[in-house]
Amino acid sequence: MSSDGNSEFSPDPDPGASTVYRIRIKGHLGGQWTDWFDGLAITLDENGDTLLTGPVVDQAALHGLLRKVRDLGMPLISAIRVKPPRRMPPTTNSTNSKLREENEER
């Protein structure tokens, strides 16, 4: 905690950005359930599970999705947050040109 008593931990590093979740349930759902699950992608595994994957705007929306799984009576296997790919800083040609110029001056 910081000296002013506020926690320095930020659970959402980019407020306003959706977090991608993967929800695994036992049993297969048909594609007609996509709209009911707020547009999440529905993937059927060979082992009989269904994966619901996609962006979820906040914790309230996540709880709403989990409530829908419960209402279907299908067992929830897991709900995990999918880490987004790390963003690499962009490289520019101007940076490379500047380095080349510096080397030529030597």
Helices and strands as residue ranges (DSSP letters): E 19-26, G 31-33, E 41-44, E 49-56, H 59-72, E 76-82, H 93-105
